[in-house]
């Protein structure tokens, strides 16, 4: 079975989507529609912007979403039997399988980016990548630290991202190194994504999601919060709301997709991050990318 997977924030690069825009009338129309919806020419930043400009959350999230979704819409052989998206990529997966319209998906992603930025401004926080430890050890260390610090992204075996208050993250990193972590490195991000510190953003996004029409998906959606196949629209909504303050269970998602029959994984969108993660989760996987 073919599984299509969609990347999240961090996959962006200058020039992303430019080839699509130049070579497809459908892509061009959708990009221009996106410029109108957002109220600024995101295409200018995607095609010609600096790395700094692309790093702004209000730009990054819609940019990665647009690249992935528009690419999927221009593919003649896009017939997924199962899909998943990493964090932001879950929105790309939902639009690509007809659960949410292109317009509504972009509005939600833009709202999500703005709400997350606001939550970051309320309290300074960060994330750190931890390499070379079992998940259970990382979780135990996080529990032993005062303040907010939690496991946020279960990316693949031996690679977990933690999220929380700056002091708590720094203390956790020291303890993780003492416990044998190969690396415990604070990341250059603006906030504690997928942690309780995103609660203000979750409340804001919840209203928008509840007011958006969701349709039955054309194939199972493997969501970050549960790492299992979902087909019910209301369940999809609830999981999407919970996603901002819950961990991304990517390792478990890929394991479940393989168990359910996935034989080939195709990453749709910028970068190759997910292809690498899939191969670390399941060495025998056939992995390809479309960008």
Secondary structure, DSSP 4 states (H G I P E B T S, - for coil): -EEEEE--TT---TTTTHHHHHH-HHHHHHHHHHHHHHTS-HHHHHHH--HHHHHSHHHHHHHHHHHHHHHHHH-TT---SEEEESTTHHHHHHHHTTSS-HHHHHHHHHHHHHHHHHHHHHS-EEEEEEESS-HHHHHHHHHHSSSSEEEEEEEETTEEEEEEEHHHHHHHHHHHHHTT-SEEEE-S-SS-TTSGGGHHHHHHHHHHHHTS-----SSEEE-TTT-SEE--HHHHHHHHHHGGGS-B-HHHHHHHHHHTT--EEEEESS-SHHHHHHHHH-TT-EEEEE-
